[in-house]
Amino acid sequence: MTTNIKKESKEEVLDKKFIEKSLKTLGRRFGVNEAFRDVVTCIAYSFANAVDKTEDRENEYLRIINKYEENERNLFPQILVALVNEYEKAEEPIDILGDIYEELGLTKKGAAQFFTPIEVCKVMAKLTINKEESKKKIDEKRIY
């Protein structure tokens, strides 16, 4: 189920394009790379603090989020909703953040930092992993 947010008489679909646009908006002051890192870090801290709250993590979350203006801070939970929407509509596991990272040009091409597309990873796994042999080894090592 895709969640939409009503914005000034037009409805904006919270999806991958929304995430990219929002990161570019957040990146106007700090750079898109820092905005990407801040959003991912704040989302991770939010989840972690929901189950194991620490003062250090909360302080770091507040330090990051408070760098942004209120209208910019409001994008953080909307980006999370958009991420959830993308994962829900996917028929198989996807790396939406990796795709966005590459599409925004945040990889360090000069340092030869490239990511292998998921389709290539699946083909490589199928070519190198013998299912029957792997299952046999797992069963041999099983301790229960």
N, CA, C and O atoms as a GROMACS GRO file, in nm:
protein
  576
    1MET      N    1   0.085  -0.117   0.000
    1MET     CA    2   0.000   0.000   0.000
    1MET      C    3   0.090   0.124   0.000
    1MET      O    4   0.167   0.145   0.094
    2THR      N    5   0.080   0.204  -0.103
    2THR     CA    6   0.161   0.324  -0.115
    2THR      C    7   0.096   0.438  -0.039
    2THR      O    8  -0.023   0.465  -0.055
    3THR      N    9   0.174   0.505   0.043
    3THR     CA   10   0.125   0.618   0.121
    3THR      C   11   0.156   0.747   0.046
    3THR      O   12   0.265   0.765  -0.008
    4ASN      N   13   0.058   0.835   0.042
    4ASN     CA   14   0.075   0.964  -0.024
    4ASN      C   15   0.060   1.074   0.080
    4ASN      O   16  -0.004   1.055   0.183
    5ILE      N   17   0.117   1.187   0.053
    5ILE     CA   18   0.106   1.303   0.142
    5ILE      C   19   0.048   1.417   0.061
    5ILE      O   20   0.093   1.446  -0.050
    6LYS      N   21  -0.052   1.482   0.117
    6LYS     CA   22  -0.115   1.596   0.050
    6LYS      C   23  -0.026   1.717   0.068
    6LYS      O   24   0.007   1.754   0.180
    7LYS      N   25   0.012   1.779  -0.040
    7LYS     CA   26   0.100   1.897  -0.037
    7LYS      C   27   0.038   2.006  -0.122
    7LYS      O   28   0.028   1.991  -0.244
    8GLU      N   29  -0.003   2.114  -0.058
    8GLU     CA   30  -0.051   2.232  -0.129
    8GLU      C   31  -0.129   2.200  -0.256
    8GLU      O   32  -0.085   2.232  -0.367
    9SER      N   33  -0.241   2.137  -0.240
    9SER     CA   34  -0.337   2.107  -0.347
    9SER      C   35  -0.290   2.002  -0.447
    9SER      O   36  -0.362   1.974  -0.543
   10LYS      N   37  -0.175   1.945  -0.429
   10LYS     CA   38  -0.138   1.832  -0.515
   10LYS      C   39  -0.088   1.719  -0.426
   10LYS      O   40  -0.028   1.742  -0.322
   11GLU      N   41  -0.115   1.599  -0.470
   11GLU     CA   42  -0.074   1.485  -0.392
   11GLU      C   43   0.061   1.436  -0.442
   11GLU      O   44   0.080   1.414  -0.562
   12GLU      N   45   0.153   1.418  -0.351
   12GLU     CA   46   0.287   1.374  -0.388
   12GLU      C   47   0.303   1.228  -0.348
   12GLU      O   48   0.283   1.192  -0.232
   13VAL      N   49   0.338   1.145  -0.444
   13VAL     CA   50   0.358   1.004  -0.416
   13VAL      C   51   0.495   0.987  -0.352
   13VAL      O   52   0.596   1.035  -0.404
   14LEU      N   53   0.496   0.919  -0.241
   14LEU     CA   54   0.622   0.896  -0.170
   14LEU      C   55   0.687   0.770  -0.227
   14LEU      O   56   0.651   0.658  -0.190
   15ASP      N   57   0.783   0.790  -0.316
   15ASP     CA   58   0.850   0.680  -0.383
   15ASP      C   59   0.997   0.714  -0.403
   15ASP      O   60   1.048   0.810  -0.345
   16LYS      N   61   1.065   0.635  -0.485
   16LYS     CA   62   1.209   0.654  -0.508
   16LYS      C   63   1.240   0.794  -0.561
   16LYS      O   64   1.337   0.856  -0.518
   17LYS      N   65   1.159   0.844  -0.652
   17LYS     CA   66   1.182   0.979  -0.707
   17LYS      C   67   1.169   1.084  -0.597
   17LYS      O   68   1.244   1.182  -0.594
   18PHE      N   69   1.072   1.063  -0.509
   18PHE     CA   70   1.055   1.155  -0.396
   18PHE      C   71   1.179   1.155  -0.308
   18PHE      O   72   1.225   1.260  -0.263
   19ILE      N   73   1.235   1.036  -0.282
   19ILE     CA   74   1.355   1.026  -0.199
   19ILE      C   75   1.470   1.103  -0.263
   19ILE      O   76   1.537   1.182  -0.197
   20GLU      N   77   1.491   1.080  -0.392
   20GLU     CA   78   1.600   1.148  -0.463
   20GLU      C   79   1.581   1.299  -0.460
   20GLU      O   80   1.676   1.373  -0.436
   21LYS      N   81   1.459   1.344  -0.487
   21LYS     CA   82   1.430   1.488  -0.486
   21LYS      C   83   1.452   1.547  -0.346
   21LYS      O   84   1.509   1.655  -0.332
   22SER      N   85   1.407   1.475  -0.245
   22SER     CA   86   1.422   1.522  -0.106
   22SER      C   87   1.568   1.530  -0.065
   22SER      O   88   1.610   1.625   0.001
   23LEU      N   89   1.647   1.430  -0.105
   23LEU     CA   90   1.790   1.432  -0.072
   23LEU      C   91   1.860   1.549  -0.140
   23LEU      O   92   1.951   1.610  -0.083
   24LYS      N   93   1.819   1.579  -0.262
   24LYS     CA   94   1.877   1.695  -0.332
   24LYS      C   95   1.839   1.824  -0.260
   24LYS      O   96   1.920   1.916  -0.248
   25THR      N   97   1.715   1.830  -0.212
   25THR     CA   98   1.669   1.948  -0.136
   25THR      C   99   1.751   1.962  -0.008
   25THR      O  100   1.801   2.070   0.023
   26LEU      N  101   1.764   1.852   0.067
   26LEU     CA  102   1.843   1.855   0.191
   26LEU      C  103   1.989   1.887   0.163
   26LEU      O  104   2.057   1.947   0.246
   27GLY      N  105   2.036   1.846   0.048
   27GLY     CA  106   2.177   1.863   0.013
   27GLY      C  107   2.215   2.003  -0.031
   27GLY      O  108   2.333   2.030  -0.052
   28ARG      N  109   2.119   2.092  -0.044
   28ARG     CA  110   2.151   2.228  -0.088
   28ARG      C  111   2.247   2.299   0.007
   28ARG      O  112   2.332   2.378  -0.035
   29ARG      N  113   2.232   2.271   0.137
   29ARG     CA  114   2.317   2.339   0.235
   29ARG      C  115   2.439   2.258   0.276
   29ARG      O  116   2.545   2.313   0.304
   30PHE      N  117   2.423   2.126   0.279
   30PHE     CA  118   2.531   2.042   0.334
   30PHE      C  119   2.592   1.947   0.232
   30PHE      O  120   2.688   1.876   0.262
   31GLY      N  121   2.538   1.945   0.113
   31GLY     CA  122   2.583   1.849   0.013
   31GLY      C  123   2.496   1.724   0.017
   31GLY      O  124   2.452   1.682   0.124
   32VAL      N  125   2.472   1.666  -0.098
   32VAL     CA  126   2.383   1.550  -0.106
   32VAL      C  127   2.443   1.430  -0.033
   32VAL      O  128   2.370   1.353   0.029
   33ASN      N  129   2.574   1.415  -0.040
   33ASN     CA  130   2.638   1.302   0.029
   33ASN      C  131   2.612   1.309   0.179
   33ASN      O  132   2.577   1.208   0.241
   34GLU      N  133   2.629   1.427   0.238
   34GLU     CA  134   2.605   1.442   0.382
   34GLU      C  135   2.457   1.425   0.414
   34GLU      O  136   2.423   1.366   0.516
   35ALA      N  137   2.370   1.475   0.329
   35ALA     CA  138   2.226   1.459   0.350
   35ALA      C  139   2.188   1.311   0.348
   35ALA      O  140   2.111   1.265   0.433
   36PHE      N  141   2.241   1.237   0.252
   36PHE     CA  142   2.215   1.093   0.243
   36PHE      C  143   2.260   1.025   0.372
   36PHE      O  144   2.184   0.948   0.431
   37ARG      N  145   2.382   1.054   0.414
   37ARG     CA  146   2.436   0.994   0.537
   37ARG      C  147   2.351   1.032   0.658
   37ARG      O  148   2.322   0.947   0.742
   38ASP      N  149   2.311   1.158   0.667
   38ASP     CA  150   2.230   1.203   0.780
   38ASP      C  151   2.094   1.132   0.785
   38ASP      O  152   2.050   1.089   0.891
   39VAL      N  153   2.029   1.121   0.670
   39VAL     CA  154   1.898   1.056   0.666
   39VAL      C  155   1.910   0.909   0.706
   39VAL      O  156   1.833   0.861   0.790
   40VAL      N  157   2.005   0.839   0.648
   40VAL     CA  158   2.021   0.696   0.679
   40VAL      C  159   2.058   0.679   0.826
   40VAL      O  160   2.006   0.588   0.893
   41THR      N  161   2.146   0.763   0.878
   41THR     CA  162   2.186   0.755   1.018
   41THR      C  163   2.068   0.781   1.111
   41THR      O  164   2.048   0.708   1.207
   42CYS      N  165   1.990   0.884   1.082
   42CYS     CA  166   1.875   0.917   1.168
   42CYS      C  167   1.770   0.806   1.165
   42CYS      O  168   1.710   0.775   1.268
   43ILE      N  169   1.748   0.748   1.049
   43ILE     CA  170   1.653   0.636   1.041
   43ILE      C  171   1.704   0.519   1.124
   43ILE      O  172   1.628   0.459   1.200
   44ALA      N  173   1.832   0.487   1.110
   44ALA     CA  174   1.890   0.376   1.186
   44ALA      C  175   1.883   0.404   1.337
   44ALA      O  176   1.847   0.315   1.414
   45TYR      N  177   1.916   0.525   1.378
   45TYR     CA  178   1.910   0.560   1.519
   45TYR      C  179   1.767   0.553   1.572
   45TYR      O  180   1.745   0.511   1.685
   46SER      N  181   1.671   0.593   1.492
   46SER     CA  182   1.531   0.588   1.534
   46SER      C  183   1.488   0.444   1.562
   46SER      O  184   1.425   0.416   1.663
   47PHE      N  185   1.525   0.354   1.470
   47PHE     CA  186   1.490   0.213   1.491
   47PHE      C  187   1.565   0.156   1.612
   47PHE      O  188   1.506   0.086   1.694
   48ALA      N  189   1.693   0.186   1.623
   48ALA     CA  190   1.773   0.132   1.733
   48ALA      C  191   1.721   0.184   1.867
   48ALA      O  192   1.709   0.107   1.962
   49ASN      N  193   1.691   0.312   1.875
   49ASN     CA  194   1.643   0.369   2.001
   49ASN      C  195   1.504   0.320   2.038
   49ASN      O  196   1.466   0.325   2.154
   50ALA      N  197   1.429   0.272   1.940
   50ALA     CA  198   1.296   0.218   1.970
   50ALA      C  199   1.305   0.090   2.052
   50ALA      O  200   1.212   0.057   2.127
   51VAL      N  201   1.416   0.017   2.039
   51VAL     CA  202   1.430  -0.109   2.112
   51VAL      C  203   1.541  -0.106   2.217
   51VAL      O  204   1.541  -0.187   2.309
   52ASP      N  205   1.636  -0.014   2.203
   52ASP     CA  206   1.750  -0.008   2.295
   52ASP      C  207   1.801   0.136   2.301
   52ASP      O  208   1.905   0.169   2.244
   53LYS      N  209   1.726   0.220   2.370
   53LYS     CA  210   1.759   0.363   2.371
   53LYS      C  211   1.885   0.389   2.452
   53LYS      O  212   1.900   0.343   2.565
   54THR      N  213   1.976   0.466   2.389
   54THR     CA  214   2.096   0.510   2.460
   54THR      C  215   2.105   0.662   2.449
   54THR      O  216   2.062   0.722   2.351
   55GLU      N  217   2.161   0.722   2.552
   55GLU     CA  218   2.174   0.867   2.554
   55GLU      C  219   2.268   0.916   2.444
   55GLU      O  220   2.242   1.017   2.380
   56ASP      N  221   2.378   0.844   2.423
   56ASP     CA  222   2.474   0.883   2.319
   56ASP      C  223   2.409   0.883   2.181
   56ASP      O  224   2.427   0.977   2.103
   57ARG      N  225   2.334   0.778   2.152
   57ARG     CA  226   2.269   0.768   2.022
   57ARG      C  227   2.164   0.878   2.006
   57ARG      O  228   2.153   0.939   1.900
   58GLU      N  229   2.089   0.903   2.112
   58GLU     CA  230   1.986   1.007   2.106
   58GLU      C  231   2.050   1.145   2.086
   58GLU      O  232   2.000   1.225   2.007
   59ASN      N  233   2.159   1.172   2.156
   59ASN     CA  234   2.228   1.300   2.140
   59ASN      C  235   2.283   1.317   1.999
   59ASN      O  236   2.275   1.426   1.942
   60GLU      N  237   2.338   1.211   1.943
   60GLU     CA  238   2.390   1.218   1.806
   60GLU      C  239   2.276   1.239   1.706
   60GLU      O  240   2.290   1.316   1.611
   61TYR      N  241   2.164   1.170   1.728
   61TYR     CA  242   2.045   1.190   1.644
   61TYR      C  243   2.003   1.337   1.647
   61TYR      O  244   1.980   1.398   1.543
   62LEU      N  245   1.993   1.393   1.767
   62LEU     CA  246   1.950   1.533   1.781
   62LEU      C  247   2.051   1.629   1.719
   62LEU      O  248   2.013   1.729   1.659
   63ARG      N  249   2.180   1.600   1.734
   63ARG     CA  250   2.283   1.685   1.673
   63ARG      C  251   2.264   1.688   1.521
   63ARG      O  252   2.273   1.794   1.459
   64ILE      N  253   2.240   1.573   1.462
   64ILE     CA  254   2.223   1.565   1.317
   64ILE      C  255   2.094   1.634   1.273
   64ILE      O  256   2.097   1.720   1.185
   65ILE      N  257   1.984   1.596   1.332
   65ILE     CA  258   1.853   1.645   1.286
   65ILE      C  259   1.839   1.795   1.307
   65ILE      O  260   1.773   1.863   1.228
   66ASN      N  261   1.901   1.848   1.412
   66ASN     CA  262   1.889   1.991   1.442
   66ASN      C  263   1.973   2.080   1.351
   66ASN      O  264   1.962   2.202   1.358
   67LYS      N  265   2.056   2.021   1.266
   67LYS     CA  266   2.129   2.100   1.165
   67LYS      C  267   2.031   2.154   1.060
   67LYS      O  268   2.059   2.252   0.992
   68TYR      N  269   1.918   2.087   1.048
   68TYR     CA  270   1.823   2.118   0.941
   68TYR      C  271   1.710   2.206   0.991
   68TYR      O  272   1.673   2.202   1.108
   69GLU      N  273   1.656   2.286   0.900
   69GLU     CA  274   1.539   2.368   0.930
   69GLU      C  275   1.417   2.277   0.947
   69GLU      O  276   1.419   2.161   0.905
   70GLU      N  277   1.311   2.329   1.009
   70GLU     CA  278   1.193   2.248   1.037
   70GLU      C  279   1.136   2.184   0.910
   70GLU      O  280   1.103   2.065   0.910
   71ASN      N  281   1.123   2.263   0.802
   71ASN     CA  282   1.066   2.206   0.679
   71ASN      C  283   1.155   2.096   0.623
   71ASN      O  284   1.106   2.002   0.559
   72GLU      N  285   1.286   2.105   0.646
   72GLU     CA  286   1.379   2.001   0.601
   72GLU      C  287   1.367   1.878   0.692
   72GLU      O  288   1.370   1.764   0.644
   73ARG      N  289   1.355   1.901   0.822
   73ARG     CA  290   1.339   1.788   0.916
   73ARG      C  291   1.214   1.708   0.885
   73ARG      O  292   1.212   1.586   0.903
   74ASN      N  293   1.111   1.775   0.837
   74ASN     CA  294   0.987   1.706   0.803
   74ASN      C  295   1.005   1.607   0.688
   74ASN      O  296   0.924   1.515   0.672
   75LEU      N  297   1.110   1.624   0.609
   75LEU     CA  298   1.136   1.530   0.499
   75LEU      C  299   1.186   1.395   0.549
   75LEU      O  300   1.166   1.294   0.482
   76PHE      N  301   1.251   1.392   0.664
   76PHE     CA  302   1.311   1.267   0.714
   76PHE      C  303   1.207   1.155   0.729
   76PHE      O  304   1.228   1.047   0.674
   77PRO      N  305   1.096   1.177   0.803
   77PRO     CA  306   0.998   1.068   0.814
   77PRO      C  307   0.929   1.038   0.680
   77PRO      O  308   0.889   0.924   0.656
   78GLN      N  309   0.915   1.139   0.595
   78GLN     CA  310   0.854   1.115   0.464
   78GLN      C  311   0.946   1.028   0.378
   78GLN      O  312   0.898   0.944   0.302
   79ILE      N  313   1.076   1.048   0.390
   79ILE     CA  314   1.171   0.963   0.318
   79ILE      C  315   1.160   0.819   0.368
   79ILE      O  316   1.165   0.725   0.288
   80LEU      N  317   1.145   0.802   0.499
   80LEU     CA  318   1.128   0.667   0.554
   80LEU      C  319   1.002   0.601   0.497
   80LEU      O  320   1.004   0.484   0.459
   81VAL      N  321   0.892   0.676   0.492
   81VAL     CA  322   0.768   0.622   0.436
   81VAL      C  323   0.789   0.582   0.290
   81VAL      O  324   0.743   0.477   0.246
   82ALA      N  325   0.859   0.666   0.216
   82ALA     CA  326   0.887   0.636   0.075
   82ALA      C  327   0.971   0.509   0.062
   82ALA      O  328   0.947   0.427  -0.027
   83LEU      N  329   1.068   0.492   0.151
   83LEU     CA  330   1.149   0.369   0.150
   83LEU      C  331   1.062   0.247   0.175
   83LEU      O  332   1.073   0.147   0.105
   84VAL      N  333   0.977   0.256   0.276
   84VAL     CA  334   0.887   0.145   0.307
   84VAL      C  335   0.798   0.116   0.187
   84VAL      O  336   0.776  -0.001   0.152
   85ASN      N  337   0.745   0.220   0.123
   85ASN     CA  338   0.662   0.200   0.004
   85ASN      C  339   0.737   0.123  -0.104
   85ASN      O  340   0.683   0.031  -0.165
   86GLU      N  341   0.862   0.161  -0.128
   86GLU     CA  342   0.943   0.095  -0.231
   86GLU      C  343   0.967  -0.052  -0.196
   86GLU      O  344   0.958  -0.139  -0.282
   87TYR      N  345   0.997  -0.079  -0.069
   87TYR     CA  346   1.020  -0.218  -0.028
   87TYR      C  347   0.893  -0.300  -0.038
   87TYR      O  348   0.897  -0.417  -0.077
   88GLU      N  349   0.779  -0.241  -0.002
   88GLU     CA  350   0.652  -0.313  -0.007
   88GLU      C  351   0.611  -0.349  -0.148
   88GLU      O  352   0.554  -0.456  -0.171
   89LYS      N  353   0.638  -0.262  -0.244
   89LYS     CA  354   0.594  -0.292  -0.380
   89LYS      C  355   0.693  -0.382  -0.456
   89LYS      O  356   0.661  -0.430  -0.565
   90ALA      N  357   0.810  -0.404  -0.399
   90ALA     CA  358   0.910  -0.491  -0.463
   90ALA      C  359   0.866  -0.637  -0.450
   90ALA      O  360   0.815  -0.679  -0.346
   91GLU      N  361   0.886  -0.712  -0.556
   91GLU     CA  362   0.849  -0.852  -0.555
   91GLU      C  363   0.960  -0.941  -0.500
   91GLU      O  364   0.939  -1.058  -0.471
   92GLU      N  365   1.078  -0.884  -0.486
   92GLU     CA  366   1.193  -0.957  -0.431
   92GLU      C  367   1.282  -0.856  -0.361
   92GLU      O  368   1.263  -0.735  -0.377
   93PRO      N  369   1.380  -0.904  -0.284
   93PRO     CA  370   1.467  -0.810  -0.213
   93PRO      C  371   1.535  -0.711  -0.309
   93PRO      O  372   1.582  -0.749  -0.416
   94ILE      N  373   1.537  -0.585  -0.269
   94ILE     CA  374   1.600  -0.481  -0.350
   94ILE      C  375   1.692  -0.397  -0.261
   94ILE      O  376   1.679  -0.397  -0.139
   95ASP      N  377   1.784  -0.328  -0.324
   95ASP     CA  378   1.874  -0.237  -0.252
   95ASP      C  379   1.843  -0.095  -0.297
   95ASP      O  380   1.918  -0.035  -0.374
   96ILE      N  381   1.732  -0.044  -0.250
   96ILE     CA  382   1.686   0.088  -0.295
   96ILE      C  383   1.785   0.196  -0.255
   96ILE      O  384   1.810   0.288  -0.333
   97LEU      N  385   1.843   0.187  -0.135
   97LEU     CA  386   1.938   0.290  -0.093
   97LEU      C  387   2.065   0.287  -0.177
   97LEU      O  388   2.120   0.391  -0.210
   98GLY      N  389   2.111   0.168  -0.211
   98GLY     CA  390   2.228   0.156  -0.298
   98GLY      C  391   2.202   0.214  -0.435
   98GLY      O  392   2.287   0.283  -0.492
   99ASP      N  393   2.082   0.186  -0.488
   99ASP     CA  394   2.045   0.242  -0.619
   99ASP      C  395   2.043   0.394  -0.615
   99ASP      O  396   2.097   0.461  -0.704
  100ILE      N  397   1.981   0.448  -0.512
  100ILE     CA  398   1.972   0.594  -0.498
  100ILE      C  399   2.111   0.654  -0.482
  100ILE      O  400   2.142   0.757  -0.541
  101TYR      N  401   2.194   0.590  -0.402
  101TYR     CA  402   2.331   0.637  -0.378
  101TYR      C  403   2.406   0.649  -0.511
  101TYR      O  404   2.473   0.748  -0.536
  102GLU      N  405   2.393   0.546  -0.594
  102GLU     CA  406   2.460   0.549  -0.724
  102GLU      C  407   2.397   0.651  -0.819
  102GLU      O  408   2.468   0.725  -0.887
  103GLU      N  409   2.263   0.654  -0.823
  103GLU     CA  410   2.194   0.745  -0.915
  103GLU      C  411   2.220   0.891  -0.883
  103GLU      O  412   2.219   0.976  -0.973
  104LEU      N  413   2.244   0.921  -0.757
  104LEU     CA  414   2.275   1.059  -0.718
  104LEU      C  415   2.424   1.090  -0.738
  104LEU      O  416   2.468   1.202  -0.710
  105GLY      N  417   2.498   0.993  -0.785
  105GLY     CA  418   2.640   1.015  -0.813
  105GLY      C  419   2.725   1.027  -0.688
  105GLY      O  420   2.825   1.100  -0.688
  106LEU      N  421   2.688   0.956  -0.582
  106LEU     CA  422   2.760   0.969  -0.456
  106LEU      C  423   2.874   0.870  -0.441
  106LEU      O  424   2.950   0.877  -0.345
  107THR      N  425   2.887   0.778  -0.536
  107THR     CA  426   2.998   0.682  -0.528
  107THR      C  427   3.129   0.754  -0.555
  107THR      O  428   3.132   0.859  -0.620
  108LYS      N  429   3.233   0.698  -0.506
  108LYS     CA  430   3.366   0.758  -0.525
  108LYS      C  431   3.432   0.690  -0.645
  108LYS      O  432   3.514   0.600  -0.631
  109LYS      N  433   3.394   0.736  -0.763
  109LYS     CA  434   3.445   0.675  -0.886
  109LYS      C  435   3.597   0.685  -0.896
  109LYS      O  436   3.661   0.595  -0.949
  110GLY      N  437   3.653   0.792  -0.845
  110GLY     CA  438   3.799   0.807  -0.846
  110GLY      C  439   3.868   0.702  -0.762
  110GLY      O  440   3.983   0.665  -0.788
  111ALA      N  441   3.795   0.653  -0.662
  111ALA     CA  442   3.851   0.547  -0.576
  111ALA      C  443   3.801   0.410  -0.622
  111ALA      O  444   3.816   0.311  -0.550
  112ALA      N  445   3.742   0.405  -0.742
  112ALA     CA  446   3.690   0.281  -0.800
  112ALA      C  447   3.584   0.217  -0.711
  112ALA      O  448   3.582   0.095  -0.695
  113GLN      N  449   3.496   0.298  -0.654
  113GLN     CA  450   3.389   0.247  -0.570
  113GLN      C  451   3.265   0.228  -0.658
  113GLN      O  452   3.198   0.325  -0.693
  114PHE      N  453   3.237   0.104  -0.692
  114PHE     CA  454   3.121   0.071  -0.772
  114PHE      C  455   3.047  -0.042  -0.702
  114PHE      O  456   3.108  -0.121  -0.631
  115PHE      N  457   2.917  -0.050  -0.722
  115PHE     CA  458   2.838  -0.154  -0.660
  115PHE      C  459   2.783  -0.247  -0.767
  115PHE      O  460   2.739  -0.203  -0.873
  116THR      N  461   2.788  -0.375  -0.738
  116THR     CA  462   2.740  -0.475  -0.833
  116THR      C  463   2.588  -0.477  -0.829
  116THR      O  464   2.529  -0.491  -0.722
  117PRO      N  465   2.523  -0.465  -0.945
  117PRO     CA  466   2.376  -0.472  -0.949
  117PRO      C  467   2.327  -0.606  -0.893
  117PRO      O  468   2.392  -0.709  -0.910
  118ILE      N  469   2.212  -0.603  -0.826
  118ILE     CA  470   2.157  -0.722  -0.760
  118ILE      C  471   2.138  -0.837  -0.857
  118ILE      O  472   2.157  -0.953  -0.820
  119GLU      N  473   2.100  -0.806  -0.982
  119GLU     CA  474   2.079  -0.912  -1.081
  119GLU      C  475   2.210  -0.987  -1.108
  119GLU      O  476   2.210  -1.109  -1.120
  120VAL      N  477   2.319  -0.913  -1.116
  120VAL     CA  478   2.450  -0.975  -1.139
  120VAL      C  479   2.489  -1.060  -1.018
  120VAL      O  480   2.544  -1.169  -1.033
  121CYS      N  481   2.461  -1.011  -0.898
  121CYS     CA  482   2.491  -1.087  -0.776
  121CYS      C  483   2.416  -1.220  -0.775
  121CYS      O  484   2.472  -1.323  -0.738
  122LYS      N  485   2.289  -1.216  -0.815
  122LYS     CA  486   2.208  -1.339  -0.817
  122LYS      C  487   2.263  -1.440  -0.917
  122LYS      O  488   2.272  -1.559  -0.887
  123VAL      N  489   2.301  -1.392  -1.035
  123VAL     CA  490   2.358  -1.482  -1.136
  123VAL      C  491   2.488  -1.542  -1.084
  123VAL      O  492   2.511  -1.662  -1.099
  124MET      N  493   2.573  -1.459  -1.024
  124MET     CA  494   2.700  -1.508  -0.971
  124MET      C  495   2.676  -1.614  -0.863
  124MET      O  496   2.746  -1.715  -0.858
  125ALA      N  497   2.578  -1.590  -0.777
  125ALA     CA  498   2.547  -1.686  -0.671
  125ALA      C  499   2.498  -1.818  -0.730
  125ALA      O  500   2.539  -1.925  -0.685
  126LYS      N  501   2.411  -1.811  -0.830
  126LYS     CA  502   2.360  -1.933  -0.893
  126LYS      C  503   2.471  -2.011  -0.962
  126LYS      O  504   2.469  -2.134  -0.963
  127LEU      N  505   2.566  -1.941  -1.019
  127LEU     CA  506   2.676  -2.007  -1.089
  127LEU      C  507   2.776  -2.071  -0.993
  127LEU      O  508   2.840  -2.170  -1.028
  128THR      N  509   2.790  -2.016  -0.875
  128THR     CA  510   2.894  -2.063  -0.784
  128THR      C  511   2.844  -2.150  -0.670
  128THR      O  512   2.924  -2.219  -0.606
  129ILE      N  513   2.716  -2.149  -0.644
  129ILE     CA  514   2.664  -2.225  -0.530
  129ILE      C  515   2.588  -2.348  -0.579
  129ILE      O  516   2.494  -2.338  -0.657
  130ASN      N  517   2.632  -2.462  -0.532
  130ASN     CA  518   2.563  -2.587  -0.559
  130ASN      C  519   2.464  -2.608  -0.445
  130ASN      O  520   2.505  -2.634  -0.332
  131LYS      N  521   2.335  -2.597  -0.473
  131LYS     CA  522   2.234  -2.602  -0.368
  131LYS      C  523   2.240  -2.732  -0.288
  131LYS      O  524   2.235  -2.730  -0.165
  132GLU      N  525   2.249  -2.844  -0.358
  132GLU     CA  526   2.249  -2.974  -0.290
  132GLU      C  527   2.371  -2.988  -0.198
  132GLU      O  528   2.359  -3.033  -0.084
  133GLU      N  529   2.487  -2.950  -0.249
  133GLU     CA  530   2.609  -2.960  -0.169
  133GLU      C  531   2.602  -2.866  -0.049
  133GLU      O  532   2.644  -2.903   0.061
  134SER      N  533   2.551  -2.746  -0.070
  134SER     CA  534   2.539  -2.650   0.040
  134SER      C  535   2.444  -2.701   0.146
  134SER      O  536   2.472  -2.692   0.265
  135LYS      N  537   2.329  -2.756   0.103
  135LYS     CA  538   2.231  -2.810   0.198
  135LYS      C  539   2.292  -2.923   0.279
  135LYS      O  540   2.271  -2.932   0.400
  136LYS      N  541   2.368  -3.011   0.212
  136LYS     CA  542   2.433  -3.124   0.280
  136LYS      C  543   2.530  -3.073   0.387
  136LYS      O  544   2.532  -3.125   0.499
  137LYS      N  545   2.611  -2.972   0.354
  137LYS     CA  546   2.707  -2.917   0.450
  137LYS      C  547   2.637  -2.852   0.569
  137LYS      O  548   2.680  -2.865   0.683
  138ILE      N  549   2.529  -2.783   0.541
  138ILE     CA  550   2.452  -2.719   0.649
  138ILE      C  551   2.394  -2.825   0.741
  138ILE      O  552   2.401  -2.812   0.863
  139ASP      N  553   2.337  -2.931   0.682
  139ASP     CA  554   2.279  -3.039   0.763
  139ASP      C  555   2.385  -3.109   0.848
  139ASP      O  556   2.357  -3.147   0.962
  140GLU      N  557   2.506  -3.125   0.795
  140GLU     CA  558   2.615  -3.189   0.869
  140GLU      C  559   2.657  -3.105   0.990
  140GLU      O  560   2.692  -3.161   1.095
  141LYS      N  561   2.654  -2.974   0.978
  141LYS     CA  562   2.700  -2.884   1.084
  141LYS      C  563   2.590  -2.851   1.185
  141LYS      O  564   2.617  -2.795   1.291
  142ARG      N  565   2.467  -2.886   1.151
  142ARG     CA  566   2.353  -2.851   1.236
  142ARG      C  567   2.371  -2.911   1.374
  142ARG      O  568   2.410  -3.028   1.386
  143ILE      N  569   2.344  -2.835   1.478
  143ILE     CA  570   2.365  -2.883   1.615
  143ILE      C  571   2.234  -2.908   1.690
  143ILE      O  572   2.238  -2.940   1.809
  144TYR      N  573   2.124  -2.894   1.626
  144TYR     CA  574   1.997  -2.918   1.696
  144TYR      C  575   1.926  -3.035   1.636
  144TYR      O  576   1.817  -3.070   1.682
   0.00000   0.00000   0.00000
